[in-house]
Amino acid sequence: MGATEFYADNRHAWLACGTFARYSADWGDYISFAERMRKKADKEGRDLLLIDTGDRIEGNGLYDASDPKGKYTYDIFKEQDIDVICTGNHELYQSDASTREYTQTVPNFKGKYLASNLDYIDPQTGDQIPMAQRYRKFTTKNQGIRILAFGFLFDFTGNANNTKVQPVENTIKEKWFQEAIREDVDLFVVIGHVTLEGPEYKALFKAIRSQKWDTPIQFFGGHSHIRDFVKYDSKAYGVQAGRYMETIGWMSIDGIQGKGKNKDRKDHETRASLSFNRRYIDNNLFGYHYHTGLNETTFPTEHGKNVSSLIQTSRKALNLDHSYGCAPKDLWLNRAPYPSNDSLLTWLETEVIPVIAISPDRKDVPTLAITNSGAMRFDIFKGAFTIDTTYIISPFVSKFLFLKDVPYKSAKALLPLLNSGGPVFEAAESKAQHLAPPEQISIHSDIIATSLPSKPFFDPLSPQHTFLSSNSDEPDLIPGYTTKDAGGTDGDDTLHSQISFYRVPNCIQSAISMPEDEDPEVVDLVFVDFIQPWVLTALQFTGEMYNKSDVKVYREETLTDLMAAWIKENWQHDC
Ligand SMILES: O=c1ccn([C@@H]2O[C@H](COP(=O)(O)O)[C@@H](O)[C@H]2O)c(=O)[nH]1
């Protein structure tokens, strides 16, 4: 009896090498890996399917540094042969990105791209049309497993006005969905840019089970950037493959006997004893060589090598390795507590924002400047700070806006309100958790690492691979993911020592040009445009009834450009 296997990824345009050796394979390597593993699966009579759960864009120079954005990336993405693919929230923040998704990615993955709860607004006619087909029904080639697949996005409300995200609860009531879940299939596959524990998947699970009490369901999640595995019932599981092309999530279902090749099989025979297994593979060549049984010479396929060289020529064309300056030390987004000397947010709040959140014509006006912590997406490592690093840290096109002459007593109440994330935001449908790094949706308390890092050495013979120091009996591990999920602690393909994770506030605030001896009557309230809905809602709570038309542009440059300028000015020296 063969297994049905899946590989899933979440990448944010990290198509070139990751920042660490442990996550350093590129998109071309992943293509070689998939091609090699598919061949192996074919030989052994198994089926191997590739899944992509969205957020392919923003967060890496390869996408963000070109004009138009994504000039090189769409042609690189499309080279992977993905079986089921859907949209993430990042594809929808900017209308030009949604248009590229509709006109390029959807056709590039024709028949595989699913948009179960997403519509596109045709710019010519104004018609609201499905972004892509709602579901896909297909039979796997080796085992004849009849699959019905959906592709969802969580109930996202921050999209530009050329798309429409339908809440999952409403989609479930639609005729096409109700008909689809009544189809006679061997397996439902629900992929989505949706957290595994969120209300959307709970509702979908309930809906499918209301019609099919026994059909296996495999969910693939995304959005919250973590490795995760969840059990919904004995025949329904979900897996999520981390973030930024660091992890290839592997999921295997053993025991489904597809009716596609034998129509006379009875239902109870097709799903007699099932087992669901997951593994989180670090995205590096060591792991790829180990799993394919190949080596440096035999592993890469021609196709994979061509894609790797396309990535390198694109990176060169964009000058992504050009250095703006030299970071004097590591600055961590979640690996150091906030506030602290090693916190990236403390650095931003105390050193950068007080310099960049100043408008030349209002520079002496007392100012409170607020930025959301989610505007920062990664750590800064000691050493060269390049064009690429800039977009890895902060890919957004957000600008500083401001409200003039806000009573100080109300302005100073804002930060605690934004950070407490209380009922004031639930009512306004702008959950305050969307202000912080997405990991915090799933990680509810600090994780403080107990072990210390040491030097790397890879042991490919270990069942759960380790990075070992060469002359020690005890595994001397380097830091990386140490996942605990519904399957226990054996999901990580490579053993690592634990990394700390400190929760950070939703927003940080810098007080600028404040009088020394007394509080000001009024201040300029400066904030990044992304947080405007939360700022206006919280201000109303303090009794200040501002609306959108009161908000003015404070600086024309983006936060990202201003931050890069600060680095050029302050970290000038060579590394
Ligand atoms: O303009 C923006 C857009 C988004 N953010 C932050 O990013 C997360 C979403 O990140 P995912 O990678 O999709 O999970 C959002 O919650 C915001 O915190 C932003 O700051 N500015």
The ligand as a Tripos MOL2 file, in Angstrom:
@<TRIPOS>MOLECULE
LIG
   21    22     1     0     0
SMALL
NO_CHARGES

@<TRIPOS>ATOM
      1 O1          1.5640   47.3150    4.9760 O.2       1 LIG1
      2 C1          1.6890   46.4320    5.8520 C.ar      1 LIG1
      3 C2          1.2430   45.1210    5.6670 C.ar      1 LIG1
      4 C3          1.4090   44.1820    6.6600 C.ar      1 LIG1
      5 N1          2.0110   44.5230    7.8180 N.ar      1 LIG1
      6 C4          2.2360   43.5110    8.8640 C.3       1 LIG1
      7 O2          2.4350   42.2210    8.3110 O.3       1 LIG1
      8 C5          1.5370   41.2880    8.9230 C.3       1 LIG1
      9 C6          1.1300   40.2100    7.9760 C.3       1 LIG1
     10 O3          2.2170   39.3960    7.7060 O.3       1 LIG1
     11 P1          2.0670   37.9710    7.0050 P.3       1 LIG1
     12 O4          3.4000   37.6810    6.4560 O.co2     1 LIG1
     13 O5          0.9860   38.0350    6.0530 O.co2     1 LIG1
     14 O6          1.6650   36.9460    7.9440 O.co2     1 LIG1
     15 C7          0.3540   42.1310    9.3650 C.3       1 LIG1
     16 O7         -0.3590   41.4980   10.3710 O.3       1 LIG1
     17 C8          1.0680   43.4040    9.8250 C.3       1 LIG1
     18 O8          1.5220   43.2510   11.1300 O.3       1 LIG1
     19 C9          2.4320   45.8060    8.0150 C.ar      1 LIG1
     20 O9          2.9740   46.1350    9.0800 O.2       1 LIG1
     21 N2          2.2760   46.7320    7.0260 N.ar      1 LIG1
@<TRIPOS>BOND
     1     1     2 2
     2     2     3 ar
     3     2    21 ar
     4     3     4 ar
     5     4     5 ar
     6     5     6 1
     7     5    19 ar
     8     6     7 1
     9     6    17 1
    10     7     8 1
    11     8     9 1
    12     8    15 1
    13     9    10 1
    14    10    11 1
    15    11    12 2
    16    11    13 1
    17    11    14 1
    18    15    16 1
    19    15    17 1
    20    17    18 1
    21    19    20 2
    22    19    21 ar
@<TRIPOS>SUBSTRUCTURE
     1 LIG1         1 GROUP 0 **** ****
